[in-house]
Amino acid sequence: ASFSQKTYAARAKEHPHPLVRELLSTMERKQSNLSLAADVATKAELLALADLVGPHICVLKTHVDIIADFDADLVAQLQALAAKHDFLIFEDRKFADIGNTVKLQYGGGVYRIADWAHITNCHVIPGEGIIEGLAEVGAAKNRGLLLLAEMSSKGMLATGAYTDRNVEMAVRNPFVIGFIGSRRFTEERDLITMTPGVGLHAAGDALGQQYRTPETIVAENGSDIIIVGRGIYGPGKDPVAEAQRYRAAGWAAYERRLQR
Ligand code: 5BU
């Protein structure tokens, strides 16, 4: 059977990568395939949002370079919340440089991403050396990498042959645990797909974002995790109520997929 037809629990049991086993079993345990994209500007806002929504998500997606008052204590507090609420942390860094440079960016600098982010991602525009560089830092720490096989925004250029190259590189690099994209890309190994640009509140935004529904992404396209940002914490929203709504919608779509 296709991986999309198997339960997260069954895939967790069979998966060779310990981090993906942990991710898939967290999803099953919490009955959540929801990731929160927490694009807020301060440490206090990020911690408050993660504490509120934490019980409903499997992954917290961060952009730490947005946080005006980032410091090491933020990381310590995020890790405590990840333990308290049982979620993983995905720093959406989108590395895009040569292998030697991304090694320095991933392991060092102000953010020391490899020390705390279970998952990060990269563009493969520089070629396969970017994956090798990131793996040199992250593999020994049991981290995992997602390739940006597609993006959610209008006019994005990751299509066709470029997307296919992403899939080929992912299949042959064990540090790669999956993709950012809109669908399941391959059955060659159980690579996961996480999908941003999910929302029930709007068709898009003024800067090119495009939203699709959990039903399209999970039930029809076979993606594993929906990533929702402003649909949960946007102006006038109750983040807990919205997180519960997206979690229920994502899980219902997963259950429908298993019955297809
Ligand atoms: P939104 O508020 O749900 O639109 O936020 C979407 C988040 O996902 C935001 O953090 C983006 O940086 C991220 N994102 C995206 O929207 N589209 C993509 O293709 C990728 C990431 Br990759």
Residues whose N, C-alpha, C, O or C-beta is under 5 A from the ligand:
A	BS01	5BU	A37 D39 E150 M151 S152 S153 I180 P196 G197 V198 Q209 I227 V228 G229 R230 G231
